[in-house]
């Protein structure tokens, strides 16, 4: 999990996930007040964890003839990727 670059205070999972939900809103450290922004590479990782598995499932792995089931399973895969994303994203101190 990401830590503050200034004071090494860890960011909570919920704080990072809220930042991702609000279109990569910067995170403020609760301990020292330093502002951190998500890196461009981490934005690509979030996209890959949430959108790429859906396309792989739809185009290569979808065993069902029912589109509603395929959409439901794709949404479930996207949610799981979104829950995992706060563990892999990186934030840098805003200058």
C-alpha positions in Angstrom: 0.0 0.0 0.0 1.2 3.5 -0.8 2.7 5.7 1.9 3.3 9.4 2.1 6.6 10.4 0.6 7.1 13.1 3.3 6.3 11.3 6.6 5.8 7.6 5.6 2.3 7.6 6.9 0.3 4.9 5.0 -2.7 5.8 3.0 -5.8 3.8 3.7 -7.4 1.5 1.1 -10.6 3.6 1.3 -8.8 6.9 0.8 -7.1 5.6 -2.4 -10.3 4.0 -3.7 -12.2 7.2 -3.2 -9.5 9.0 -5.1 -9.9 6.6 -8.0 -13.7 6.9 -8.0 -13.5 10.7 -8.2 -11.4 10.6 -11.4 -8.0 10.5 -9.8 -8.5 13.2 -7.2 -5.2 14.0 -5.3 -4.8 12.5 -1.9 -3.9 14.6 1.2 -1.8 13.0 3.9 -3.7 13.0 7.2 -0.5 13.3 9.2 1.5 16.1 7.5 -1.0 17.5 4.9 1.2 16.8 1.8 -0.7 16.5 -1.4 -0.1 13.4 -3.6 -1.2 12.9 -7.2 -1.5 9.6 -9.1 1.1 8.9 -11.7 0.3 8.5 -15.3 1.5 4.9 -15.3 -0.8 4.1 -12.4 -3.7 5.6 -14.4 -2.9 3.1 -17.2 -2.8 0.3 -14.6 -6.2 1.2 -13.3 -7.6 1.1 -16.8 -5.9 -2.2 -17.5 -7.3 -3.7 -14.3 -10.9 -2.6 -14.9 -11.5 -2.4 -18.6 -9.0 -4.9 -20.2 -10.4 -8.0 -18.5 -13.9 -7.1 -19.7 -12.8 -7.0 -23.3 -10.8 -10.2 -22.9 -13.9 -11.9 -21.4 -16.3 -10.6 -24.1 -14.2 -11.4 -27.1 -12.4 -14.5 -26.2 -13.9 -16.3 -23.1 -17.7 -15.6 -23.2 -19.3 -19.0 -23.2 -22.9 -17.7 -22.8 -25.3 -16.9 -25.6 -27.1 -14.5 -23.4 -25.8 -10.9 -23.6 -27.2 -10.0 -20.2 -25.2 -12.8 -18.5 -22.0 -11.7 -20.4 -22.6 -8.1 -19.3 -23.2 -9.1 -15.7 -20.0 -11.2 -15.6 -18.0 -8.4 -17.3 -19.3 -6.0 -14.6 -18.3 -8.4 -11.9 -14.8 -8.7 -13.4 -14.5 -4.9 -13.5 -15.5 -4.6 -9.9 -12.9 -7.1 -8.8 -10.3 -5.3 -10.7 -11.4 -2.0 -9.2 -11.1 -3.5 -5.7 -7.6 -4.6 -6.4 -6.4 -1.3 -7.9 -5.7 0.6 -4.7 -3.0 -2.0 -3.9 -1.0 -1.4 -7.1 -1.4 2.4 -7.9 1.4 4.8 -7.0 1.1 8.4 -5.9 3.8 11.1 -6.1 4.1 14.2 -4.0 2.7 17.2 -5.9 5.3 19.9 -6.4 
